[in-house]
Amino acid sequence: MHFIQGNNRKQTFLFPLMMEDAIDSDNEVRLIDLFVDSIHLTDFDFTIKVTSEGRPAYHPTDLLKLFIYGYLNRIRSSRKLEKECRRNIELMWLLKGLVPDHNTISSFRKDNARAIKQVFRYTVSIAKHFDLIGGKLIAGDSTKLRAENSKKNNYNPKKIERHLAYIEEKLETYTQALAEADQDNREQISKEIAKQQSRRAHYHALEKQLEESGEPQVSTSDPDSRQMITRNNITEVAYNVQTTVDAKHCLPVDYKVTNQNDSKAMGGMLRRAKSILKTAEFTALYDKGYHTGSELKTGIDLGITILVAIPEVASNAPDTAYNVANFRYDEIKDTFTCPQNHILMTNGNWYQKNRGKSFTQVKHYKTNACTSCPAKELCIRNPKGRLIERSEHAPYIEQNKQNIEADPPTYKRRQAIVEHPYGTIKRQWGFYHILTKKGIKRASADVGLIFIAYNLRRLMNILDKNILKAYLERLALFFVVKKVLFNPHTFGLRLPKNFLLLSGNFRAAA
């Protein structure tokens, strides 16, 4: 039986193969090359290390190409990327045979969080050019990505207190044992006492750090990460990534890495979305985690139509027919009418109410009719009667409720829009965690590269590759022309007569 045979490894070829011939013309690595070449990196604030001594530094263009290729192919580790540079023919072609070491690769990512965010914005601008961003309907949500910090290395005051109590108990035991021990065992027990005293000093230092910072918890491996509920009351030490996604093709237009929950995130997301889309004439969809009065006010004041899911009532009346939602508010008279048609009035004073780290102003409404009302047992358990609080943000909460009731089908689209990127990034690519540590800035760089890869993948899938390639070629050629024109060393060269005209048309055509 005959089989297909390979070439002899020791055979010499008369005509050596070129690296260019090893990469197909439609290989996506060529698009990555063109994409990065179309970026004017000096405008993107990349850290460029220039030295006159020793070995020259790698250009940011090459390192950015390496990272984008890696993230598109689910390779994020700097050590794995270094290894791929030596054996992956596509990377050999892309980097022209360069093999940066893992420290150089890692440093580029951690030093360029801001520039990476601008590259992400650039992918959004390309999507806008091809009319892939509708700008009429967006959805916002967040996802938790685990940090490089174990639960054991995350502490809150109660956890520190438990550790200190355990250490004090152990020290008491060792001290008593030391008094009763013979000479042979005293040295070993003394070492254990010194060890526990060192641990006690460590926990006291963490306790002091919490007191000085005012934070509810501290992480030792990745100091900006926080223990958060991820799902079904399961907690992880993680970061919370806020994302805004356009509905037309489920393309993210904004992201922000935080270590806070969703309650105060919507206002900032909407302000950035308005700036990115250059308009406020769009509808924004959010789940009930974003239902905060001050954030609703921010969105409505920006002129944006917002639909935020309404959370369930925190506490119900003995009979749900007497829940606050069933009390009618009269805006003109500034009164409430209960289901028994009693009028609840206010003294007009505003009271400050503490809501976590923020404060809100509320008015109190009540009536003397509660004492003799036959439905009192169904309405309130408090013997003093019913008291209703109306927040200063109540008009915005009511406006959101009207928006939801007026257009339920639109709100139902929220999950399909915003969960699309998360499904690809987490389930398909397996990016469930932040690869970097030691701060939120480095985490932002990692997340930024993830979203750059996602948007590029979507552009490649939606657009004809030849059209995208031609567009990127024109942009890349523009920067080459610009570099030649404004380089003082080109003075005196014989350039074509129409060279200046062409250079102006390249950017316009692109």
C-alpha positions as CSV (number, residue, x, y, z in Angstrom):
1,M,0.0,0.0,0.0
2,H,1.3,3.4,-1.0
3,F,1.1,6.6,1.2
4,I,1.9,10.2,0.6
5,Q,5.5,10.8,1.5
6,G,7.1,14.0,3.0
7,N,10.4,15.5,1.9
8,N,13.7,14.5,3.2
9,R,14.6,16.9,6.1
10,K,18.3,16.9,5.0
11,Q,17.5,17.6,1.4
12,T,18.9,20.9,0.0
13,F,16.6,23.0,-2.2
14,L,18.0,24.8,-5.2
15,F,15.4,27.6,-4.8
16,P,14.8,28.4,-1.1
17,L,11.2,29.1,-0.1
18,M,10.4,32.7,0.8
19,M,8.5,33.5,4.0
20,E,6.1,35.6,2.0
21,D,5.1,32.5,0.0
22,A,4.3,30.5,3.2
23,I,1.4,32.9,4.0
24,D,-1.8,32.7,1.9
25,S,-3.0,36.0,0.4
26,D,-6.3,35.7,2.3
27,N,-4.7,34.8,5.6
28,E,-6.1,37.0,8.4
29,V,-2.6,37.7,9.7
30,R,-2.2,40.0,6.7
31,L,-5.2,42.0,7.9
32,I,-3.6,42.2,11.4
33,D,-0.5,43.6,9.7
34,L,-2.4,46.2,7.7
35,F,-4.6,47.1,10.7
36,V,-1.6,48.0,12.9
37,D,0.3,49.7,10.0
38,S,-2.8,51.9,9.5
39,I,-2.4,53.3,13.0
40,H,-0.3,56.4,13.5
41,L,1.2,55.2,16.8
42,T,2.7,58.6,17.8
43,D,-0.9,59.9,18.1
44,F,-1.9,57.0,20.3
45,D,0.5,57.8,23.2
46,F,2.3,54.4,23.1
47,T,5.4,54.3,25.4
48,I,8.3,54.2,23.0
49,K,11.6,53.5,24.7
50,V,14.5,55.1,22.8
51,T,18.1,54.5,24.0
52,S,21.5,55.4,22.5
53,E,23.3,52.7,24.5
54,G,23.0,49.0,24.4
55,R,20.6,47.0,22.4
56,P,17.8,49.0,20.6
57,A,14.2,48.6,21.8
58,Y,11.4,46.9,19.9
59,H,9.1,49.2,18.0
60,P,5.5,49.3,19.5
61,T,4.1,48.4,16.1
62,D,5.7,44.9,16.2
63,L,4.6,44.3,19.8
64,L,1.0,45.4,19.1
65,K,0.8,43.1,16.1
66,L,2.1,40.3,18.4
67,F,-0.6,40.9,21.0
68,I,-3.5,41.3,18.6
69,Y,-2.5,38.1,16.9
70,G,-2.2,36.3,20.2
71,Y,-5.6,37.4,21.6
72,L,-7.3,36.6,18.3
73,N,-5.8,33.1,18.7
74,R,-6.5,32.8,22.4
75,I,-2.9,33.2,23.4
76,R,-2.4,35.9,26.1
77,S,0.5,34.7,28.2
78,S,3.8,36.6,27.4
79,R,5.8,33.4,27.8
80,K,3.6,31.5,25.4
81,L,3.7,34.4,22.9
82,E,7.5,34.3,23.1
83,K,7.4,30.6,22.4
84,E,5.1,31.1,19.4
85,C,7.5,33.6,17.9
86,R,10.0,30.8,17.5
87,R,7.7,28.1,16.0
88,N,4.7,29.8,14.5
89,I,5.2,30.6,10.8
90,E,2.4,33.2,10.8
91,L,4.1,35.1,13.7
92,M,7.5,34.8,12.0
93,W,6.0,36.5,8.9
94,L,4.1,39.1,11.0
95,L,7.1,40.1,13.1
96,K,9.7,39.5,10.3
97,G,11.6,37.0,12.4
98,L,11.7,39.1,15.6
99,V,11.6,37.2,18.9
100,P,11.1,39.6,21.8
101,D,11.5,38.0,25.3
102,H,8.6,37.6,27.6
103,N,9.6,40.5,29.9
104,T,9.5,42.9,26.9
105,I,6.2,41.5,25.8
106,S,4.7,41.8,29.3
107,S,6.1,45.3,29.9
108,F,4.5,46.6,26.7
109,R,1.0,45.5,27.8
110,K,1.3,46.8,31.4
111,D,2.8,50.2,30.2
112,N,0.2,51.0,27.5
113,A,-3.3,50.7,29.0
114,R,-4.3,54.2,27.7
115,A,-2.9,53.7,24.2
116,I,-4.6,50.3,24.0
117,K,-7.9,52.0,24.8
118,Q,-7.3,54.3,21.9
119,V,-6.7,51.4,19.6
120,F,-10.0,50.0,20.7
121,R,-11.6,53.3,19.8
122,Y,-9.9,53.0,16.4
123,T,-11.7,49.7,15.8
124,V,-15.0,51.5,16.6
125,S,-14.2,54.3,14.1
126,I,-13.6,51.7,11.4
127,A,-17.0,50.1,12.2
128,K,-18.5,53.6,12.0
129,H,-16.9,54.1,8.6
130,F,-18.6,51.0,7.2
131,D,-21.9,51.9,8.9
132,L,-21.8,49.0,11.3
133,I,-22.7,51.2,14.3
134,G,-26.4,52.1,14.3
135,G,-26.2,54.6,17.1
136,K,-29.9,54.3,17.7
137,L,-30.1,51.5,20.3
138,I,-27.4,50.5,22.8
139,A,-27.4,48.1,25.8
140,G,-25.1,48.3,28.8
141,D,-24.1,45.6,31.3
142,S,-21.1,44.3,33.2
143,T,-19.3,41.0,33.6
144,K,-17.0,39.8,36.3
145,L,-13.6,38.6,35.3
146,R,-11.6,36.8,38.1
147,A,-8.4,38.5,39.3
148,E,-5.0,36.9,39.9
149,N,-5.8,37.0,43.6
150,S,-7.1,34.1,45.6
151,K,-9.8,34.4,48.2
152,K,-7.3,33.5,50.9
153,N,-5.4,36.7,50.0
154,N,-8.5,38.9,50.3
155,Y,-9.3,40.3,53.7
156,N,-12.1,42.3,55.4
157,P,-12.2,43.4,59.1
158,K,-14.2,40.3,60.2
159,K,-11.8,37.9,58.5
160,I,-8.8,39.7,60.0
161,E,-10.4,39.5,63.5
162,R,-10.9,35.8,63.1
163,H,-7.3,35.3,62.1
164,L,-6.1,37.4,65.1
165,A,-8.3,35.5,67.5
166,Y,-6.9,32.2,66.2
167,I,-3.3,33.5,66.5
168,E,-3.9,34.7,70.1
169,E,-5.2,31.3,71.0
170,K,-2.2,29.5,69.5
171,L,0.2,31.9,71.2
172,E,-1.4,31.2,74.6
173,T,-1.1,27.5,73.9
174,Y,2.6,27.8,72.9
175,T,3.4,30.0,75.8
176,Q,2.0,27.5,78.3
177,A,3.8,24.7,76.5
178,L,7.1,26.6,76.6
179,A,6.8,27.0,80.4
180,E,6.4,23.3,80.8
181,A,8.8,22.1,78.1
182,D,12.2,20.6,78.7
183,Q,15.4,22.0,77.1
184,D,15.1,19.9,74.0
185,N,11.7,21.2,72.9
186,R,12.1,24.8,74.0
187,E,13.9,25.9,70.8
188,Q,11.2,24.4,68.5
189,I,8.3,26.0,70.5
190,S,10.2,29.4,70.5
191,K,10.3,29.2,66.7
192,E,6.5,28.6,66.5
193,I,5.9,31.5,68.8
194,A,8.0,33.8,66.6
195,K,6.1,32.6,63.6
196,Q,2.7,33.4,65.1
197,Q,4.0,36.8,66.3
198,S,5.1,37.6,62.7
199,R,1.7,36.6,61.4
200,R,0.0,38.7,64.0
201,A,2.1,41.7,62.9
202,H,1.1,41.1,59.3
203,Y,-2.7,41.1,60.1
204,H,-2.3,44.2,62.3
205,A,-0.7,45.9,59.3
206,L,-3.6,44.9,57.1
207,E,-6.1,46.1,59.8
208,K,-4.3,49.5,59.8
209,Q,-4.4,49.7,56.0
210,L,-8.1,49.2,56.0
211,E,-8.7,51.8,58.6
212,E,-6.6,54.4,56.7
213,S,-8.1,53.7,53.3
214,G,-11.7,53.4,54.4
215,E,-12.1,50.5,52.0
216,P,-14.2,47.5,53.2
217,Q,-11.7,44.9,52.0
218,V,-8.1,44.6,50.8
219,S,-6.4,42.2,48.4
220,T,-2.7,41.5,48.7
221,S,-1.7,40.0,45.3
222,D,-3.8,42.4,43.2
223,P,-4.6,45.4,45.4
224,D,-7.4,46.9,43.3
225,S,-9.4,43.6,42.9
226,R,-12.4,43.0,45.2
227,Q,-14.4,40.0,46.3
228,M,-17.7,40.2,44.4
229,I,-20.8,38.0,43.9
230,T,-20.5,36.5,40.4
231,R,-23.6,34.3,40.3
232,N,-26.0,32.5,42.6
233,N,-24.3,34.0,45.7
234,I,-21.0,32.5,44.6
235,T,-18.2,35.0,45.2
236,E,-14.8,35.5,43.5
237,V,-12.0,38.1,43.8
238,A,-12.6,39.8,40.5
239,Y,-12.9,43.0,38.5
240,N,-16.2,44.3,37.1
241,V,-16.0,45.2,33.4
242,Q,-18.7,47.7,32.3
243,T,-19.5,47.5,28.6
244,T,-21.7,49.4,26.1
245,V,-22.8,47.5,23.0
246,D,-24.4,48.9,19.9
247,A,-27.5,46.9,18.7
248,K,-26.9,46.9,15.0
249,H,-24.1,44.3,14.9
250,C,-23.5,43.7,18.7
251,L,-20.3,45.7,18.5
252,P,-18.9,47.1,21.8
253,V,-18.3,50.8,21.6
254,D,-17.0,51.3,25.2
255,Y,-15.6,49.4,28.1
256,K,-14.3,50.3,31.6
257,V,-12.7,48.1,34.2
258,T,-13.9,48.8,37.7
259,N,-13.9,47.2,41.2
260,Q,-17.4,48.5,42.1
261,N,-20.9,47.2,41.6
262,D,-23.3,48.4,38.9
263,S,-25.3,50.9,41.0
264,K,-23.3,54.0,40.2
265,A,-21.9,53.0,36.7
266,M,-24.7,54.0,34.3
267,G,-24.2,57.8,34.3
268,G,-20.5,57.6,33.3
269,M,-21.3,54.9,30.6
270,L,-24.0,57.2,29.1
271,R,-21.8,60.2,29.0
272,R,-19.1,58.3,27.2
273,A,-21.6,56.8,24.8
274,K,-23.0,60.2,23.9
275,S,-19.4,61.4,23.2
276,I,-18.6,58.3,21.1
277,L,-21.8,58.3,19.1
278,K,-21.8,62.2,18.8
279,T,-25.5,62.3,19.6
280,A,-28.0,61.8,22.4
281,E,-30.7,60.6,20.1
282,F,-30.5,56.9,21.1
283,T,-32.2,54.5,23.5
284,A,-30.2,52.8,26.2
285,L,-31.1,49.5,27.9
286,Y,-29.9,48.4,31.3
287,D,-30.9,45.7,33.9
288,K,-32.2,46.3,37.4
289,G,-28.7,46.5,38.9
290,Y,-28.4,50.0,37.4
291,H,-31.7,51.3,38.8
292,T,-30.4,54.2,40.9
293,G,-32.2,57.5,41.1
294,S,-29.1,59.7,40.6
295,E,-28.0,57.7,37.6
296,L,-31.5,57.8,36.0
297,K,-31.4,61.6,36.5
298,T,-28.0,61.8,34.7
299,G,-29.3,59.8,31.7
300,I,-32.5,61.8,31.3
301,D,-30.6,65.1,31.8
302,L,-28.3,64.1,28.9
303,G,-31.4,63.8,26.7
304,I,-31.1,60.0,26.3
305,T,-34.1,57.7,26.3
306,I,-33.3,55.1,29.0
307,L,-35.1,51.9,29.8
308,V,-33.8,50.3,33.1
309,A,-35.5,47.3,34.5
310,I,-37.5,48.0,37.7
311,P,-36.3,46.0,40.7
312,E,-38.8,44.2,42.9
313,V,-40.2,45.9,46.0
314,A,-37.7,45.4,48.9
315,S,-40.5,45.1,51.5
316,N,-44.2,44.4,50.9
317,A,-47.2,45.4,52.9
318,P,-49.0,42.6,54.7
319,D,-51.4,42.8,51.8
320,T,-49.7,43.6,48.5
321,A,-52.6,45.7,47.5
322,Y,-51.3,48.3,49.9
323,N,-47.8,48.4,48.5
324,V,-46.4,51.9,47.8
325,A,-46.9,51.3,44.1
326,N,-50.6,51.4,44.7
327,F,-50.6,54.8,46.4
328,R,-51.4,57.6,43.8
329,Y,-49.2,60.6,43.8
330,D,-50.6,64.1,42.9
331,E,-47.8,66.2,41.6
332,I,-49.7,69.5,41.8
333,K,-50.9,69.0,45.4
334,D,-47.7,67.1,46.4
335,T,-49.8,64.4,48.2
336,F,-50.3,60.6,48.1
337,T,-53.7,59.0,48.1
338,C,-53.9,55.5,49.6
339,P,-56.2,52.6,48.4
340,Q,-58.7,53.7,51.1
341,N,-58.7,57.2,49.7
342,H,-57.0,58.8,52.6
343,I,-54.6,61.7,51.8
344,L,-51.0,61.5,53.0
345,M,-49.4,65.0,53.3
346,T,-45.9,66.3,53.8
347,N,-44.6,69.1,56.0
348,G,-42.4,70.2,53.0
349,N,-39.1,69.4,54.7
350,W,-36.3,67.5,53.0
351,Y,-34.5,64.9,55.0
352,Q,-31.1,63.5,54.2
353,K,-31.0,59.7,53.9
354,N,-27.8,57.7,53.9
355,R,-27.5,55.2,51.0
356,G,-24.1,53.5,51.4
357,K,-21.4,56.0,50.6
358,S,-23.9,58.5,49.1
359,F,-26.8,60.6,50.4
360,T,-30.2,61.4,48.9
361,Q,-32.9,63.9,49.9
362,V,-36.4,62.6,50.7
363,K,-39.7,64.0,51.8
364,H,-42.0,62.2,54.3
365,Y,-45.8,61.7,53.7
366,K,-48.2,60.5,56.4
367,T,-51.8,60.9,57.7
368,N,-53.6,60.7,61.0
369,A,-56.3,58.6,59.4
370,C,-54.2,55.5,59.9
371,T,-55.1,55.1,63.6
372,S,-58.8,54.6,62.8
373,C,-58.5,53.0,59.3
374,P,-60.2,49.6,59.1
375,A,-57.5,48.3,56.7
376,K,-54.6,49.2,58.9
377,E,-53.6,45.6,59.6
378,L,-53.5,45.0,55.9
379,C,-51.4,48.1,55.2
380,I,-48.8,48.5,57.9
381,R,-47.5,46.7,61.1
382,N,-46.2,49.9,62.6
383,P,-48.7,51.1,65.3
384,K,-47.9,54.8,64.4
385,G,-49.3,54.3,60.9
386,R,-48.0,54.5,57.3
387,L,-45.0,56.7,56.3
388,I,-44.0,57.1,52.7
389,E,-40.7,58.5,51.6
390,R,-40.5,60.2,48.2
391,S,-36.9,60.7,46.8
392,E,-35.7,63.8,45.1
393,H,-35.1,61.5,42.1
394,A,-38.7,60.2,42.0
395,P,-39.7,62.1,38.8
396,Y,-36.8,60.3,37.0
397,I,-37.8,56.9,38.4
398,E,-41.3,57.5,37.2
399,Q,-40.2,58.6,33.8
400,N,-38.2,55.4,33.4
401,K,-41.2,53.4,34.4
402,Q,-43.3,55.1,31.8
403,N,-40.6,54.3,29.2
404,I,-40.6,50.6,30.1
405,E,-44.4,50.4,30.0
406,A,-44.6,52.2,26.7
407,D,-42.1,49.9,24.9
408,P,-41.7,46.4,26.4
409,P,-40.5,44.8,23.1
410,T,-37.5,47.1,22.9
411,Y,-36.4,46.3,26.4
412,K,-36.6,42.6,25.8
413,R,-33.8,43.0,23.2
414,R,-31.3,44.0,25.9
415,Q,-29.9,40.6,26.8
416,A,-29.5,39.5,23.2
417,I,-27.5,42.6,22.4
418,V,-25.2,43.0,25.4
419,E,-24.6,39.3,26.1
420,H,-23.3,38.6,22.6
421,P,-19.7,39.8,23.3
422,Y,-19.6,38.1,26.7
423,G,-20.7,34.8,25.2
424,T,-17.9,34.9,22.6
425,I,-15.2,36.2,25.0
426,K,-15.9,33.9,27.9
427,R,-17.5,30.8,26.6
428,Q,-15.9,30.5,23.1
429,W,-12.5,32.0,23.8
430,G,-12.3,31.0,27.5
431,F,-11.3,34.5,28.8
432,Y,-12.8,34.1,32.2
433,H,-10.1,35.9,34.1
434,I,-7.7,38.9,34.1
435,L,-4.2,37.7,33.2
436,T,-2.4,40.6,34.7
437,K,-2.1,41.7,38.4
438,K,-0.9,44.5,40.6
439,G,-3.6,47.1,39.7
440,I,-6.6,48.1,37.8
441,K,-4.5,49.9,35.1
442,R,-2.9,46.7,34.0
443,A,-6.2,44.9,34.1
444,S,-7.6,47.6,31.8
445,A,-4.8,46.8,29.3
446,D,-5.7,43.1,29.3
447,V,-9.4,43.8,28.8
448,G,-8.7,46.4,26.1
449,L,-6.8,43.8,24.0
450,I,-9.7,41.4,24.5
451,F,-12.2,43.9,23.1
452,I,-9.8,44.9,20.3
453,A,-9.6,41.3,19.2
454,Y,-13.4,40.9,19.5
455,N,-14.1,43.9,17.3
456,L,-11.6,42.9,14.7
457,R,-13.1,39.4,14.6
458,R,-16.5,40.9,14.1
459,L,-15.2,43.2,11.4
460,M,-13.6,40.3,9.6
461,N,-16.8,38.2,9.8
462,I,-19.2,40.9,8.8
463,L,-17.2,42.7,6.0
464,D,-15.8,41.2,2.8
465,K,-12.1,40.7,3.6
466,N,-11.1,42.3,0.3
467,I,-13.0,45.5,1.1
468,L,-11.5,45.7,4.6
469,K,-8.1,44.9,3.2
470,A,-8.3,47.7,0.6
471,Y,-9.5,50.2,3.2
472,L,-6.6,49.4,5.5
473,E,-4.1,49.5,2.7
474,R,-5.2,53.0,1.8
475,L,-4.9,54.1,5.4
476,A,-1.5,52.5,5.8
477,L,-0.3,54.1,2.5
478,F,-1.5,57.5,3.8
479,F,0.8,57.3,6.8
480,V,3.7,56.1,4.6
481,V,3.2,59.1,2.3
482,K,2.8,61.5,5.3
483,K,6.0,60.2,6.9
484,V,7.9,60.7,3.6
485,L,6.5,64.2,3.1
486,F,7.3,65.5,6.5
487,N,10.6,63.8,7.0
488,P,13.4,66.4,6.7
489,H,15.7,63.8,5.1
490,T,13.4,63.7,2.1
491,F,14.3,67.3,1.2
492,G,15.9,67.4,-2.2
493,L,14.5,64.1,-3.4
494,R,12.8,64.1,-6.8
495,L,9.2,63.3,-6.0
496,P,6.5,62.8,-8.6
497,K,4.6,66.0,-9.6
498,N,1.3,64.6,-8.4
499,F,2.8,63.2,-5.1
500,L,1.4,66.0,-2.9
501,L,-2.1,65.7,-4.5
502,L,-2.1,61.9,-4.1
503,S,-1.1,62.1,-0.4
504,G,-4.1,64.3,0.3
505,N,-6.5,62.0,-1.6
506,F,-5.3,58.8,0.2
507,R,-6.8,59.9,3.6
508,A,-10.0,61.2,2.0
509,A,-10.5,58.0,0.0
510,A,-9.9,55.9,3.1
